[in-house]
Amino acid sequence: MINWHDKKVLIMGFSVSGKSAARYLARHGANVFITEGNEAKKEDKKEIKELNLLGIKTEFGKHSDKFIDGAYVAIISPSIPKDSELYKKVKEKNIQIISEIELAYKETGKPFIGITGTNGKTTVTALTSHILSSEYNAPACGNIGVPPTSLLDSDTDYFVCELSSFQMEHTEAFKAQIACWTNFTPDHITWHGTLENYFDAKAKLFKSPTAATFAVLNGADEKLLELSKKSGGTVFLFDKETDDNCCYIKNEGIYFKRRGKEEFIINLSECPLIGHHNYQNIMCGVTIAKIIGISNEHIQQKIRDFVVPEHRLEKVREFNGITFYNDSKATNPEASIVAINSFNNTDVTLIAGGRDKLTTLEEFCESVKQHIKTVILIGEATERFETELKKSGFDNIIKAETLEAAVDKAIELKPDNVLLSPACASFDMFKGYEERGTVFKNYVLSKK
């Protein structure tokens, strides 16, 4: 732990993690300066006043030299890219830039369980925390919405930390006791520059000198399976049976093996999460819990009573014989494919569209053809999605102007299931995927 007394610290961006770091550092004697390029919002005025009363200085609409000069270290918000004016300015002044995750790691001696992946990491983080809570204080934190610095002054046994590639980009010393990588598909290429840069940011968790003591990797993902051969620490594969350390499905159940000794964990029919991707998420949580030493009885009970995180293939309700699912978190085609593939031999209407990420739709279209009866398109991506679907041979497509209109059209079709899994960002119509999912849920729940 660093002695922060009278050290000047720059917080880059008025983000949740940045504000948490600012409060922690101010409590420990640092001189904290928050710089934000956007103008202050009306709804933030109360919080800004509270921060100022703690001695934290704030500026909005600019990045002044007065705030930056002489900083001992800079804590960067995850959304700030390397080509931003602020980033360049701080680097030119030779100020070290680290993430809030790195700060939290350096300030505690308690172990971190680091969970990353393109999709599924939030579910795995929440489930792992839930299982470990049977025997430990192991809060879910990180990219899930709870900054780990907000937990530093509490009695925590494990930090169960969801890690985005943005956060990992600015870690140097961070070393998890257990690191888990759920899957790897193309995403955030614009921010990282290349696919390999995106991969390398996450791979820090598994490579020397910061390799985790235990590595939990997706054995069904070719790139991660290859990484497992080079990973430091003891490797456990999930969704692949081997002779050594692994977690896998057989006979409609989940099994775990350590040093070749097999144990039955739970029947798939007892799991509240649906779809193979969610079975993978459960296998991640099981593996982490078994490494730590949680009993099978506790693991089983915690899986059974686990509540699915909001907006992730979340069952909303059954209405007039139709089951509605909210998968608004699916902001790219790969995530939607996972949800779509969870439905077999049923009549499914898919609501998709939003702000197009312009990634390939070939696999998305193939999944739609196999599992979906009707697609209702909304948002800016409508024309390209319609063109690509028709090119693939799927033409049962309806267009809607709003999400609410899409729900109404879906109900008229009387399918078995209605799935909101947009495969797109939400910013053309909503503030974020959370608002999009909430609007969908509220409208579905309002139906009588």
N, C-alpha and C positions, 0 to 999 in steps of 0.2 A: 504494500500500500504506500502510495506517495504522500508526502507531507505537502498538502495543497495550500498551506497558509501563505497568503499574499501572492500566490502565483496567478498570472493572468491567463485565462482560458477563453478561447474563442469558440462559440457554438455556431456552426454554419447551417442556418436554416431554422425556422420556427416550427419544427416538427414535434411529434409526440416524444420521440426518443431524445431529441435535442433538449426539450424542456425538462425532461426527467433528469438528464445528465446535468443540466444547469442547476437544478434544485439540489441534487446530491453534492455537487462541487461547492455550491455556495454554503451549504451546511458544514462543509469541511474546510472552510476558510479561504477558498479561492475567490479571485476577482473575476467574475463571469460576464462575458459580453456576447449577446445574441445578435447576429446580423441576418436580416431577411430581405431578399430582393423585392418581394411583393409588398404592396401597401397593406397596412394593418386592417383587418376586418372588424366590423362593428361587434360581432359576437366574441371577438378575442380581447376586447378592451378590459374586461374584468380580470382575466387571467394575466394580461400584461401588467396591470396595476399590482397584482399579487406578487408577480416576479420582481417588479421594481422595489416593492417593500422588503423583499429578501436581499436587496442590494444588487440584484442582477440588472445590468444595463441592456437596453434593447434599442434597436434601430430598424426601420422598415423603409422599403423603397430605394435602398442604396446599400453599398458595402464600403464604408469609409475607412481610410487609412488609420484614423484614430482608434477604431475598434480592432483592426487587424494587427497593427504594429506592436511588437514586443510580446506577442502571445507565446506562452510556454508550449502549448499544444492546441490543436484545433480538432473539435469533435464534429464530424460531418454527418448531415442528415442523409438517409439512404437515397433520396430522390435526386440529389445534386450530382450531375454528370461531370466527368473529367474535363470536358471542353467548355464548361461554364466560366463566365468571367470571374466569379468568386474563387473557384478552384485554382485557376491560373494565378490569380493575384496572391493567394495564400502560399502556393508553391514557390512563386518568385521570391517571396520573403523568407524562404527556407524554414517554414514552420511545419512541424510534423503533423500529418493529418491521420486521424484514426477514427474508427467507428465507435458508436456508443457500446457495442458488444465488446470491443477490445478494452474499453475503459472499465466496464463491469468485471471482466475477467481479471484484469490487473489489480482490481480493488478487493477481491475476495479470494480466500483459500478454498472455497467450496467448489465441488466438481460441477462441470457443465456436461449436459447431454445435448449434443448439437445435432439438429435434424434439418436436413436440406433436401432439395429435389425440385423438379419443375412443377409437379403436381403431387398432392397428397400430404405435403409436409405439415399443414395446419391440423389435419385430422390426426396424423400420427403424434404430433406434439400434444394435442388435447387428450388423446387416448392414453399415451404414455404417462402423462401427469396424473390422469385419473387412476390408472393401475397402481402407480407408485404411491399414491395417497393412502393406500391401505396400510402402509408401514412407514412412510416418510412424509416430510413437508417438501414437496417437489412441485412447485408452481410452474405452470406453462408461461413462457415469456418470449421475448424477442419479437420477430416479425408477426407474431400472432396478435400483437397489440398491447402487450405489457412490457415496457422496457425493463431489462434486468437491473439497471441502475436504481429503479424504483423499489427493488427488493433487497438492496445491499444492506440496509440497516435493520432487516428482519431476520428471524431465525430460520434460515433455509438450509435444507440438507442437500438438495440437488436443484440446479437451474435447468429445467427442461426447455431448451431454447430453440425455437424455430429460426433458421438462418437463411436469409435471402442472399442471392449472389451479390447484391449491392452492399450488404453489410460485410460479407466476406472479403470483398474487394479491398477493404481498408482495415484488415486485421494483419498483424505481423507476428505477435507472440501467442495469440489465442490457440489453446490446445484443449480439446474436449477429452473427457475420460472415455465417453462413448460417442461415436459419430455415426449417424445413419443417413444414407442417401436413398431416397425412395425411388427415383427414376430420373432419366435425362432425356429431354426433347428440346428442340430449338425454341428459344424464347429470349426476349430482352437483347436481341442482337444489335439493335440501334444503340442501346446504352453502352454495351461492352465492346462494340466494334466488330468482333468476329465470334463465331460459335466456339472456337477454341478458348478465347478469352473468358467467355461465359463458363465453360467447363472448368477452366483452370482456377477461377475464383472459388468455385465450390470444392475443387479437388484439394485445396489447402488443408482441409480437414483430415485428409488421408495420406498426405505425403510428408516426408521428413522436411524440415525438423519439427513440424507442428502436427504430425500424425497422431490421431487419437489412440489411446491404449487399446480400445476395442472398436473395430470397424464393422458396421452392419450394412450390407450392400445387396442390391437387387440382383439376384442370380439369373433372372429372366431378361435382364437388360444387358445386351451384348457389350456396350461400352463400359458399364459398371462392373460386369463380370471380368473384363480385361483389367480394369483398375484394381480389382481385388487381388490380382496376381502381383501387383506392385505396391500395394498398400502396406504401410507400416502398421504395427500392432497386430492383435489377434483378430482374424477375419471370421465373421459369421455371414453366411448367405441366407437370404429368404426367397421363397418361391422357387427353390431348387433343392432337391434332395442330393446330398453328397454323403461320403463316408465319415465326415468329420463334423464341423460345427454348422448347423443349418436349421431352418424352420420351413415347413412345407405342408402341402395339402395331399392327403391320400384318404381313401375310404370316407369321403365327405366330412373330414375332420382336419384340424390343424395339429401338427406334430412338431416337436422340437428335439434336436439332437445336439449334444455336446460331447466332444471326444468320442463320437460314435454311439453313445448311449441314447436310445430313443425313448421319448415320453409323449403320451397323448395329452393334449391341452384342452381342446374344446371342439364340439361339433359345429359345423358351419350353420346348421339350423338354429343354433342358440345365439348366433351373432346378430346384433341389431343393424349392422351395416350390410347393404346389398351390393352385389357386383364383385367381379374378380379383383378390381383395383382396390376395393375396400378390404377384401381378404388379404391383399398384400399389406395394406395399412395395419391390419390387426397383427399380421406376422411380424411386422416391425416392432410394434408395441410389446408383443410376447417376447421377442428376442431380447430387447433391452431389459425387460423385467426379469427374465431368467438370468441374464448376465449379472444383474444386481443381487439376485437371490430371493425374489418375491415367490411366495409359495404358489403352487398350481391352483389351490383353492381360491386364493385371493385374486389371481389372474382371471379365473373363470367368472367369479362374481362381478368383478369390475368390468369385464367385457360385456356381460349380460345387461348391466344397468347403465351402460354408456349412452349418452345422448349425442347424436350426430351434430357437429358444428354447423352453425347457420350457413345457408347458401351453398352447401356442398352435398348435392344429391339428397337434399333434405325433404322428407315426406311432409307435405303441407296438410293435406286432408283428403278424404274421400267424399265425393259429392255426385249424386245421381249416377252412381256406378263408375265414376271416373276417379282415378287416383292422380293427384297433382304432385309433381316433384320440382323443387327449386334448386337448380344447379347454377345459379348466377355467377358463382366463382369461376366457372369455366370461361375464361377470357381469351382462350386460344383454341384452335381446332383440336389440338392433341388432347386437351382436357375434356372437350366435348365428346371426342371419340370414346374415351374411357367410360363416360356416363351412358352414351348410346349403346355401347357393347354390353351394358349391364342388363339390357332388356332382350328377352328371347321369346318368340312365339306368342307375342301379344300385339294388340293394335295400339301403336304409339304415335301420338302427334308431337312433333318437335317444334318448339319456338326458338328460332335462332336469329342472329344478326345483331348489329350494333356498329361500332367503329371498327373497320376492317384493319387487321394487323398485316394483311397482304402476304401471309404465309401460304404455302401450297395447300390446296383443298382436296387433293387426290384421295388420300386415305379417309378424310372426312366423308367425302361423297360415297366411297365404298361402304363405309359403316352405315351411312344413312340407307343405302340400297338394301342392306341386309337386315336392318332392325327397325326402320321407321316406315310408317305407312304414309304420313302426310307431314310436310314441312311448312310452317308459317314463318315468313321472313319479315323482319322489322329493321328499321334503321338504315344507316349509310351503306352498309355492306350488301343490301338487298340485291342490287343488279348483278354484282360479281358472283354472289352465292347462287343466284338463279341460273346464271349462265353456266357456271361450273357443274351444278347439279344436273342440268339438262344435257350438258355435254357427256356426262357419265351415264346417261340413260334414265335418270330419275326426273319425272315431270309432274308429280303430284304436289304442286307448290301453290301456296296461297300467300298473298301479300297483305300486310296490315300496316296502318299508319302509326298505331300506338301499341304499347304492350297490352293495355286493357282491351283494345279491339282484337288483338291476337288471341287473348284468353276467350273472349266471346265466340270467335270463329271456331276455336278448338272445342268448346263445349257443344256447339252445334253439330260437330262431327261425331259426337258420342263415342270416342275411343276408350280403350281400357285405361290408358295412361296419357297424361299431358306432361311433357318434360320441357322445362325452361333450361336450356343449356346453350348459351348464345354463340360460343366459339369466337367471340369478339369482345373488345373493350366496350365500356358502357358510356363513354364520355360524350357521345353524340346526343344522348337523351337524358342521361343521369349524371350525378356527381361521382358515382363509383358503382362497383358491382353490388355493394351492400344496399344502396338505395334502390337499385334495379330489383334485387331480390325481395326487398321489403315491399315495394310497390306490387310486385307479383303476388306475394303472399297475402297482403291485405285485400287485394281485389278478389283473389280466389276465396278467401275466408268471408268476404262480404256477400257471396252468392247464397241465395235462399230459394 
